[in-house]
């Protein structure tokens, strides 16, 4: 885990076969916000994708690498001053070592990220 328990932590998580729902807490004093961007902190898009990957890893107790990202949409920025808590939703199907996911990061009606990707266990 690269970002878990540093940039963000998992406040709560519910997992069922094919689905993960969680609330994530963003560390508003993380050093990444010193440079991204000074005075206007924004969670980098690559970090949002990493958060999804790590959440699936925690839920499945497996390590993954992203094989393909068919569709990534960054619809809004996560300003940690306004959105310390972010919800995550991952729906997935599994075939052997390959997971096909549809994930969303959001707060209430505001969607930050939509991701459709294929991950493979390491």
N, C-alpha and C positions, 0 to 999 in steps of 0.2 A: 504494500500500500504506500503510495507516494503522498497523497494529499489527506487521507483519512486521519483524523485526530491531529491535524495540523491546520490546514485551510478550512476544514469543515469536520463536523462530527455528526453521527447518526443519533437523533433524539429518540426516534422510535421507528420500528420496522415491522411490517407484516408481510410474510411470504406464504404463498400457496403455490401449488404446481402451476407453472406458467405465468406467475405474476408476483411482482414485488412492489409494495407501496411503502414510502418512508417519508419522514420529516428530517431535513438536514439543517443543521445550525452552522451558519457561516461565521468564522472567526474574523470579526471586523478589524482587529488589530494585526492581522497577518502582514508580514513584510512585503508580500506581493503587491499590496495596495499602495506602497510607497512609490512604485514605478508604474503602476497600471491603474489609474493615472493619478499623479499628485493632485490632491484637492477634489478629484472626481473619481473615486474608487469604483472599479468595475471588475467583476470576476471574469478572467479571460475565457474565451470560448473553448480553448483546448482543455481548460480545467473543468468546465462543465461536462465535456465528453468523458474525461477521466473519472469524474465523480460517478457518472452512470456505470462505467466499467467496474469501479471499485465496489459500488453497491451490489452489483450482480455477483462479484467475487465473494463478498461477505455472505450473501444470501445462499449461494450455491456451495460455499466452502471449496472453491476451485479458483485457480489462476487462469486468466483469459488474456488473449491478445486480440486486438481488433484486426479482423481480416479484410473486411470491406465496410465502408460507410456509404451506403447507397443514397442516403438523403440526410443531410444535416441542415436544419433551419435554425438560425439564431434570430428569434423574433423580438426579443427585448433584452436589454442588459440587466444583469443582476447588480444593483447598487447595494452593497451590504449595509449601508446606513438606513436604507428604506426596507430592505428585505433580508433581515438576519436569518429568518426561517424560510426555507424553500421546500416545497413538496416534490417528491419524485415518484414517478410511476413507470414501471417497466413491465411490458408484456412480452413473453418469449415462447418460442417453440424450440425443442431440442431434438437433434438427430445425431446420436453417437457423441462426438466431441464438438459439434457445431451448434451454436445457439444463434437463432435469428431473433433480433429484438426490435421492439418499437418502444421508445422511451420518451418521456416528457419531464422537463423541470418547469415548475410553475409555482405561483403564489396566488391563491384565490382564482380569479379569472384571467390573470396575466400570465401568459406563456413565455418562458425564456428560451427554451430549447425543445426542438422535436428532432429525434434521431431514429433513423432506421439503419441497422447495421447487422453485420454477421461477425460473431466472435467465436474463436476456437480455444478450447482448453489447451494449456501449455503443458 
